[in-house]
Amino acid sequence: MSELVTRTVVEEAAPTGVEPPAQDPHSNRTRAVIALARFEARELLMQIPVLVFLLLYIVYIGRRMFFGGEGMDDYPVLQDVDRSTQTAPLLLALVLFISVNRAVLRSRRHGTDRHFDVLVMEPWRRSLAHALSAVPYAVFTALVVGLEFTWAALKPGAVGHGSLAELLVGPLSILLAGVLGVLLARSIPFAFVVPPFLLGVYVLTALVSASTQGTHWVRWLAPVVTEEGAHPFPSDLLGRPAAWHVLYLVGLIVLLLCIVLLINGGRTLRIKVVTALALAAMALGIAGQAPGDSAALTEARVKASVTPEKVQTCVAHERSTYCAYPEWAGQTSDWAEVVQRVQSLAGGPAAAERLTVRQRVDAGYGLEGDAALDPSKAPGVVTVTTRWGGNRIPEFAVGVASVLVTGDETSSGEVCDARAVIIMWLALASESHPLTVLRHVRIDDSISGGGVALAPTNPVSMNAAQTEVIKELLQKPRYSVIPRVKAHWTELTSPRTTTAQVAQLLGVRAPTGPGALNVKTCEE
């Protein structure tokens, strides 16, 4: 009777003529690996260090996007912006490396390793799932990197061209960290190995860097190579093997993952083929990124540095000419606005002088060189760099004022007399907060005592007495000073005029500090 009831229930539950769908074992295993990877990714998010560093990463990028750069982010150079996205993900990658390693060793810590023997999923598939648990964090990093770059690219003052290969380095470093965490856990299944491993990597990196003295091909074996320090280069002068580096990283990640699978029993033909392909890709990437700067690149850098007029585009605004590298041609109107503002305050021949504003960069020392630009000896030539915005604007104004007063940039470097007063007034008088800007352009960030004001080439030195007069002038309405400047231009721009005489000519209180009566002094 019971057999009859059972048979009747089964027949009613399964319609006649319909057979259950066939199950694909390979598809089931794939879904199981993906399900386990999703579970482990959620478990990683539950770890306090991962959650904290994710939030810190978001806050850091948000602060840099909305509040960073002190005004220079308003004019981003995209071939520098893409490289700047590579360093921030490294801390998140470090935390993921440690957390993934701990996740793989979780069963060993809890003594549940033996229970895996009764499961259908092989050990190498579990290792694959742990490695794939880093993928959502790599995707998240890619989204943040893309948002950061897009935010910069959409700004009206953006110049240059970004590189997709450079933008991929940050997300790939996250994947590399996850795979390394699994590999270390499967190779040496002890949690205490992580600190000495990290210390060993750091020491080994330092030793290799010191012994090879920063050789190009050795440096590019690191996951991230930012090469920062110099003023932004035109994109065709970068010479960074970014695409080869991405191929190297992809090959390295896949190779390490295949090694994990092989040591855990995944010795299938498919995995062996992928291992060979990954090794070939990594070797090809290393070979592609190994050569240093080519002769053609070196020649192009020298040409752009020594004879920039051969590669620049020049346009006229009002009475002056502005020459820029092609990617910066759109900024010439901003330079012209500063020149016209400064020149409108000058008197004598300087008020009608035809200046040549030329953009310059020193590419001879590579992307990490920070050599100062040599001043131009040509009369009426003003240098502007490839950075713009923030403090670079008043520094350029100081350079313009120096040339208007002394005639050329070389002579402006010899100004240690009272002419520093009129130079600084010309540069800063039209600012809405001139004393604040004075503090920003001085190296010591002060508005008292002697100091040095930055310019694109030669800085301007001022002693305590001159600083006192400059502050007095900047606190007066500029329209009350302009007539005196134009009327006494010859005396104000003479190297024989003392600081006390300048104060008298401009109608401000005479200075009391040292250097007030000296004709030429750079000392307080």
Salt bridges, closest charged atoms under 4 A:
GLU40 OE1 - ARG106 NH2 2.85
GLU40 OE1 - HIS130 ND1 3.97
ASP80 OD1 - ARG83 NH1 3.34
GLU122 OE1 - ARG125 NE 2.84
GLU148 OE2 - ARG64 NH2 2.32
GLU166 OE2 - ARG240 NE 2.61
GLU227 OE2 - ARG219 NH2 3.31
GLU227 OE1 - ARG240 NH1 3.03
ASP293 OD2 - ARG301 NH1 3.06
GLU327 OE2 - HIS161 ND1 2.69
GLU395 OE2 - ARG392 NH2 2.94
GLU409 OE1 - ARG360 NH1 3.96
ASP417 OD1 - ARG419 NE 2.99
GLU431 OE2 - ARG341 NH1 3.82
ASP444 OD2 - ARG442 NH2 3.34
GLU472 OE2 - ARG509 NH2 2.51
GLU491 OE2 - HIS488 ND1 3.89
